[in-house]
Amino acid sequence: MLSILTGVDLNVNSGEAVALLGASGSGKSTLLGLLAGLDEPTAGKIALLGKDMTNLGEDARARLRLGQVGFVFQSFQLLPGMTAFENVALPLKLSRVHNRKQQAEQLLDAVGLTERADHLPRQLSGGEQQRVALARAFAGDPRILFADEPTGNLDPETGQQIIDLMFSLRDRCATALVLVTHDEQLAGRCNRICRLEHGKLMSAD
């Protein structure tokens, strides 16, 4: 039997930025998926926003995340048939936010994409797509944001712009952040660094 993570004990405090740092294959993305309730552990317990997810089904975990958890992925994960505005407005619609049009417009303005609101993802550059993903992730002022290598598909200059923007939005919303990266410099911008090696948490600086 293959053990991807072993004996991990980790707490993330409200408003804290935590970097999961390690080489490829160290278990970073797996740990993020477990913490976010996207995957289920074979043993142990995981609580999200104070709620024990051990016995929750997939639908119950999705309801727990709705309006309280944001995600930014390396591959953007925008819905291809929706415009930038519609992608940002979707989580607000699902959360039944009444002024979702205004909030979505404000978020697109915050990431500098007001003029691209009616464009589909295929009509946007990689950096623009990730900015839309950031706006969507912060829709509804989530309590925690999970980011998995958010600059992995971007050139260094664009990636730096995305990181600056992500931390700016995080500070504005006082959102907790769990960031998966292998970049020491990026990890250093977080309050705490958790280093993973071969599925084990070696240190939490």
C-alpha positions as CSV (number, residue, x, y, z in Angstrom):
1,M,0.0,0.0,0.0
2,L,1.3,3.4,-1.0
3,S,1.3,6.1,1.7
4,I,1.4,9.6,0.2
5,L,1.2,11.5,3.6
6,T,2.2,10.1,7.0
7,G,1.6,11.6,10.4
8,V,0.9,15.2,9.3
9,D,-0.4,17.4,12.1
10,L,-1.2,21.0,10.9
11,N,-3.3,23.9,12.1
12,V,-4.0,27.0,10.0
13,N,-5.2,30.0,12.0
14,S,-7.7,32.6,10.9
15,G,-6.1,35.2,8.6
16,E,-2.8,33.3,8.5
17,A,-0.8,32.7,5.3
18,V,0.8,29.2,5.3
19,A,3.1,28.0,2.5
20,L,3.4,24.2,1.8
21,L,6.9,24.0,0.5
22,G,8.6,21.0,-1.0
23,A,9.9,19.3,-4.1
24,S,7.6,17.7,-6.7
25,G,6.1,14.5,-5.4
26,S,6.5,15.5,-1.7
27,G,2.7,15.5,-1.1
28,K,2.0,19.2,-1.2
29,S,-1.0,19.1,-3.5
30,T,-2.3,16.0,-1.9
31,L,-2.3,17.8,1.5
32,L,-4.0,20.8,0.1
33,G,-6.7,18.7,-1.4
34,L,-7.3,17.0,1.9
35,L,-7.3,20.2,3.9
36,A,-9.9,21.7,1.4
37,G,-12.1,18.6,1.6
38,L,-11.6,17.8,-2.1
39,D,-10.2,14.4,-1.2
40,E,-10.8,12.1,1.7
41,P,-8.0,10.7,4.0
42,T,-7.8,6.9,4.6
43,A,-7.0,7.7,8.3
44,G,-7.0,10.6,10.7
45,K,-9.3,13.7,11.0
46,I,-9.6,16.9,9.1
47,A,-11.6,20.0,10.2
48,L,-12.4,22.8,7.9
49,L,-13.7,26.1,9.3
50,G,-14.2,24.4,12.6
51,K,-16.3,21.6,11.1
52,D,-15.1,18.0,11.3
53,M,-15.2,16.6,7.8
54,T,-14.5,13.0,8.7
55,N,-18.1,11.7,8.2
56,L,-19.2,14.3,5.7
57,G,-20.1,13.2,2.2
58,E,-19.0,15.0,-1.0
59,D,-22.1,17.2,-1.2
60,A,-21.9,18.2,2.5
61,R,-18.3,19.2,2.0
62,A,-19.3,21.3,-1.0
63,R,-22.0,23.0,1.0
64,L,-19.5,23.8,3.7
65,R,-17.1,25.4,1.2
66,L,-19.7,27.4,-0.6
67,G,-19.2,31.1,0.0
68,Q,-16.4,30.5,2.6
69,V,-13.6,28.8,0.6
70,G,-11.8,30.1,-2.5
71,F,-9.5,28.2,-4.9
72,V,-6.8,29.2,-7.3
73,F,-5.3,26.4,-9.5
74,Q,-2.2,26.2,-11.7
75,S,-4.5,25.5,-14.7
76,F,-6.9,28.3,-14.0
77,Q,-10.0,26.1,-14.1
78,L,-12.3,28.7,-15.6
79,L,-15.5,27.5,-17.3
80,P,-14.8,27.8,-21.0
81,G,-18.4,28.7,-22.1
82,M,-18.7,31.5,-19.6
83,T,-17.3,35.1,-19.9
84,A,-14.9,36.5,-17.4
85,F,-17.8,38.2,-15.7
86,E,-19.9,35.1,-15.6
87,N,-17.1,33.0,-14.1
88,V,-16.7,35.5,-11.3
89,A,-20.4,35.9,-10.7
90,L,-21.1,32.1,-10.6
91,P,-20.0,31.5,-6.9
92,L,-21.9,34.6,-5.9
93,K,-25.0,33.2,-7.6
94,L,-24.6,29.8,-6.0
95,S,-24.3,31.6,-2.6
96,R,-27.5,33.6,-3.5
97,V,-25.7,36.9,-3.0
98,H,-28.3,39.6,-4.0
99,N,-25.9,42.2,-5.4
100,R,-23.7,39.7,-7.2
101,K,-23.5,41.9,-10.4
102,Q,-22.0,44.8,-8.5
103,Q,-19.6,42.6,-6.6
104,A,-18.5,40.7,-9.7
105,E,-17.9,44.1,-11.4
106,Q,-15.9,45.4,-8.4
107,L,-13.7,42.2,-8.3
108,L,-13.0,42.4,-12.0
109,D,-12.0,46.1,-11.6
110,A,-9.8,45.1,-8.6
111,V,-7.8,42.7,-10.9
112,G,-7.8,45.2,-13.8
113,L,-10.1,43.4,-16.2
114,T,-13.1,45.6,-16.4
115,E,-12.7,45.9,-20.2
116,R,-12.3,42.2,-20.6
117,A,-15.5,41.2,-18.7
118,D,-17.3,40.0,-21.8
119,H,-14.4,37.9,-23.1
120,L,-14.4,34.1,-22.9
121,P,-11.3,32.3,-21.3
122,R,-10.0,31.4,-24.8
123,Q,-9.9,35.0,-25.7
124,L,-7.7,35.9,-22.6
125,S,-4.0,35.4,-22.0
126,G,-2.8,33.1,-19.3
127,G,-2.2,36.0,-16.9
128,E,-5.6,37.4,-17.6
129,Q,-7.2,34.0,-17.0
130,Q,-5.4,33.7,-13.7
131,R,-6.6,37.2,-12.7
132,V,-10.2,36.1,-13.5
133,A,-9.5,33.0,-11.3
134,L,-8.3,35.3,-8.5
135,A,-11.4,37.5,-8.8
136,R,-13.6,34.4,-8.7
137,A,-11.7,33.0,-5.7
138,F,-12.3,36.1,-3.6
139,A,-16.0,36.4,-4.6
140,G,-17.9,36.6,-1.4
141,D,-14.9,37.4,0.8
142,P,-13.9,33.8,1.6
143,R,-12.5,32.9,5.0
144,I,-9.8,30.8,3.5
145,L,-8.1,30.5,0.1
146,F,-6.3,27.4,-1.2
147,A,-3.8,28.1,-4.0
148,D,-2.0,25.3,-5.8
149,E,1.1,26.6,-7.7
150,P,-0.8,29.6,-9.0
151,T,2.1,30.8,-11.1
152,G,3.1,27.4,-12.5
153,N,1.8,28.1,-16.1
154,L,2.9,31.7,-16.2
155,D,6.2,33.5,-17.2
156,P,8.1,35.0,-14.3
157,E,7.0,38.6,-14.8
158,T,3.4,37.7,-15.1
159,G,3.6,35.3,-12.2
160,Q,5.0,38.0,-10.0
161,Q,2.1,40.3,-10.9
162,I,-0.3,37.5,-10.0
163,I,1.3,36.8,-6.6
164,D,1.4,40.5,-5.7
165,L,-2.3,40.7,-6.6
166,M,-3.2,37.6,-4.7
167,F,-1.5,38.9,-1.5
168,S,-3.1,42.3,-1.9
169,L,-6.6,40.8,-2.2
170,R,-5.8,38.5,0.7
171,D,-4.8,41.4,2.9
172,R,-7.8,43.4,2.0
173,C,-10.2,40.6,2.8
174,A,-8.2,39.2,5.8
175,T,-8.4,35.8,4.3
176,A,-6.4,32.8,5.5
177,L,-4.2,31.4,2.8
178,V,-2.8,27.9,2.2
179,L,-0.3,28.1,-0.7
180,V,1.4,25.2,-2.4
181,T,4.7,26.1,-3.9
182,H,8.3,25.0,-4.5
183,D,9.5,28.6,-4.6
184,E,11.4,29.6,-1.5
185,Q,11.0,33.3,-2.2
186,L,7.3,33.1,-2.6
187,A,7.0,30.9,0.5
188,G,8.8,33.6,2.4
189,R,5.9,36.0,1.9
190,C,3.7,33.8,4.1
191,N,3.5,34.0,7.9
192,R,4.7,30.4,8.2
193,I,6.4,27.7,6.0
194,C,5.6,24.0,6.3
195,R,8.2,21.9,4.6
196,L,7.2,18.5,3.2
197,E,9.6,15.7,2.3
198,H,8.4,12.3,1.0
199,G,4.9,12.8,2.5
200,K,6.1,13.9,6.0
201,L,5.9,17.3,7.5
202,M,9.5,18.0,8.4
203,S,9.2,21.5,9.9
204,A,6.8,24.4,10.3
205,D,8.9,27.6,10.5
